[in-house]
Amino acid sequence: MSMILYNLRYRGPYEYDKFILNTMQLSNETKRMEKQLKQKELYSLQQSKKKLDEYFDKAVGEGSEAMKLLLMQLNLGMGEIKNGN
C-alpha cells in the first residue's frame, strides 16, 4: 500500500482536498455508469424476451402454420385409427 506524500508548504492545503474530491467524483461517476449499464442491459434483455415471445407465439400459437399442421396430423391419425377398427 502506498502513501500519498503531501507537501503543505509548496502546494497549499487545498491541493489535497482537490485530489480527494476528484477521486471521490471519479468513484461516484464509475458507480453511476455501472448502475446505468446494468439497467440498460436489463431493459435490453426484457426487449429481447418480448420479441422472442412474439416470435414463439407466431410460430406455434393459435392459427399458426405449425398448429394447422399439427391439427391436420391429428385428424389424419384419428381417421386412420377409425378406419383400422
VOBA-1610 file (N, C-alpha, C; in pm, whole numbers, padded with zeros to 5 digits, always signed):
BEGIN
Met+00085-00117+00000Met+00000+00000+00000Met+00090+00123+00000Ser+00059+00218-00084Ser+00143+00337-00092Ser+00076+00454-00022Met+00156+00544+00021Met+00106+00662+00091Met+00128+00784+00004Ile+00032+00873+00001Ile+00044+00996-00075Ile+00130+01092+00005Leu+00238+01136-00054Leu+00322+01236+00012Leu+00265+01374-00020Tyr+00248+01453+00078Tyr+00183+01581+00062Tyr+00273+01689+00120Asn+00306+01784+00035Asn+00394+01893+00078Asn+00309+02017+00098Leu+00265+02040+00218Leu+00176+02151+00251Leu+00243+02286+00225Arg+00375+02295+00243Arg+00444+02422+00229Arg+00436+02477+00088Tyr+00449+02388-00015Tyr+00456+02437-00152Tyr+00322+02436-00224Arg+00239+02344-00193Arg+00115+02329-00270Arg-00007+02389-00202Gly-00006+02406-00076Gly-00118+02465-00006Gly-00217+02360+00040Pro-00305+02396+00131Pro-00397+02297+00190Pro-00505+02248+00094Tyr-00530+02322-00013Tyr-00642+02285-00100Tyr-00603+02181-00204Glu-00474+02161-00228Glu-00430+02064-00328Glu-00477+01923-00290Tyr-00462+01886-00165Tyr-00504+01753-00119Tyr-00656+01741-00125Asp-00726+01846-00088Asp-00872+01844-00093Asp-00921+01825-00236Lys-00857+01893-00331Lys-00896+01877-00471Lys-00871+01734-00518Phe-00759+01677-00476Phe-00728+01539-00513Phe-00834+01443-00460Ile-00870+01458-00334Ile-00971+01370-00274Ile-01107+01390-00342Leu-01146+01514-00365Leu-01274+01540-00431Leu-01277+01481-00572Asn-01169+01495-00646Asn-01163+01438-00780Asn-01170+01286-00776Thr-01102+01227-00680Thr-01104+01081-00666Thr-01244+01032-00631Met-01308+01099-00538Met-01444+01059-00499Met-01543+01082-00612Gln-01525+01191-00687Gln-01613+01218-00801Gln-01597+01109-00907Leu-01473+01068-00932Leu-01448+00961-01027Leu-01512+00830-00980Ser-01502+00802-00852Ser-01563+00682-00796Ser-01715+00687-00812Asn-01775+00799-00779Asn-01920+00813-00792Asn-01965+00800-00937Glu-01890+00859-01028Glu-01924+00853-01169Glu-01914+00709-01221Thr-01814+00637-01176Thr-01798+00497-01216Thr-01915+00413-01166Lys-01955+00434-01042Lys-02069+00360-00987Lys-02198+00395-01060Arg-02215+00523-01095Arg-02335+00566-01167Arg-02339+00500-01305Met-02225+00499-01373Met-02221+00438-01506Met-02244+00287-01499Glu-02192+00223-01396Glu-02214+00079-01379Glu-02363+00050-01357Lys-02428+00130-01274Lys-02571+00113-01248Lys-02651+00136-01375Gln-02613+00239-01451Gln-02683+00271-01575Gln-02665+00158-01677Leu-02546+00102-01683Leu-02519-00008-01775Leu-02602-00131-01739Lys-02612-00161-01610Lys-02691-00276-01566Lys-02838-00256-01601Gln-02888-00134-01581Gln-03028-00107-01614Gln-03051-00119-01764Lys-02955-00071-01842Lys-02968-00080-01987Lys-02967-00225-02032Glu-02878-00305-01972Glu-02873-00447-02006Glu-03004-00516-01969Leu-03061-00481-01853Leu-03187-00539-01811Leu-03297-00501-01909Tyr-03300-00373-01950Tyr-03401-00328-02045Tyr-03383-00401-02178Ser-03258-00415-02221Ser-03231-00484-02347Ser-03275-00630-02340Leu-03249-00695-02228Leu-03292-00833-02210Leu-03444-00844-02211Gln-03511-00749-02148Gln-03657-00752-02146Gln-03713-00735-02287Gln-03652-00646-02365Gln-03699-00626-02503Gln-03674-00752-02586Ser-03560-00815-02568Ser-03530-00938-02640Ser-03628-01048-02602Lys-03664-01056-02475Lys-03760-01156-02429Lys-03896-01133-02493Lys-03938-01007-02501Lys-04067-00976-02564Lys-04067-01018-02711Lys-03958-00988-02782Lys-03950-01025-02923Lys-03953-01176-02939Leu-03877-01245-02854Leu-03874-01391-02860Leu-04012-01450-02832Asp-04083-01395-02735Asp-04219-01441-02705Asp-04312-01419-02824Glu-04298-01304-02890Glu-04380-01276-03008Glu-04351-01376-03120Tyr-04222-01402-03145Tyr-04185-01498-03249Tyr-04237-01638-03216Phe-04227-01676-03091Phe-04274-01807-03049Phe-04426-01818-03067Asp-04498-01713-03027Asp-04644-01714-03044Asp-04682-01722-03192Lys-04609-01651-03277Lys-04637-01657-03419Lys-04607-01795-03475Ala-04504-01859-03423Ala-04463-01990-03475Ala-04556-02101-03431Val-04598-02102-03304Val-04677-02215-03255Val-04808-02173-03190Gly-04842-02048-03201Gly-04965-02000-03139Gly-05088-02043-03216Glu-05201-02002-03165Glu-05328-02036-03227Glu-05336-01975-03367Gly-05370-02055-03466Gly-05382-02008-03603Gly-05250-02008-03679Ser-05142-02055-03618Ser-05013-02058-03687Ser-05006-02179-03780Glu-04910-02176-03870Glu-04892-02288-03963Glu-04859-02417-03888Ala-04778-02407-03784Ala-04742-02526-03708Ala-04866-02587-03641Met-04952-02502-03590Met-05074-02552-03526Met-05166-02616-03629Lys-05176-02557-03748Lys-05259-02615-03854Lys-05207-02752-03896Leu-05073-02762-03911Leu-05014-02891-03948Leu-05037-02996-03840Leu-05026-02955-03715Leu-05048-03049-03606Leu-05192-03097-03603Leu-05286-03005-03622Leu-05427-03044-03625Leu-05456-03137-03744Met-05395-03108-03858Met-05415-03195-03973Met-05359-03335-03945Gln-05242-03339-03881Gln-05182-03469-03849Gln-05269-03545-03750Leu-05322-03475-03650Leu-05410-03541-03554Leu-05537-03592-03620Asn-05595-03510-03707Asn-05716-03551-03777Asn-05691-03672-03866Leu-05577-03670-03937Leu-05544-03785-04022Leu-05517-03908-03938Gly-05450-03891-03828Gly-05420-04004-03740Gly-05546-04064-03683Met-05641-03981-03644Met-05767-04031-03590Met-05846-04103-03698Gly-05840-04051-03820Gly-05910-04116-03932Gly-05855-04253-03957Glu-05722-04266-03950Glu-05660-04397-03972Glu-05698-04495-03862Ile-05706-04446-03737Ile-05744-04532-03626Ile-05889-04579-03644Lys-05977-04487-03683Lys-06117-04522-03702Lys-06133-04623-03817Asn-06057-04602-03924Asn-06067-04693-04038Asn-06007-04829-04006Gly-05909-04832-03918Gly-05843-04956-03882Gly-05930-05045-03796Asn-06029-04993-03725Asn-06115-05073-03637Asn-06216-05145-03712
//
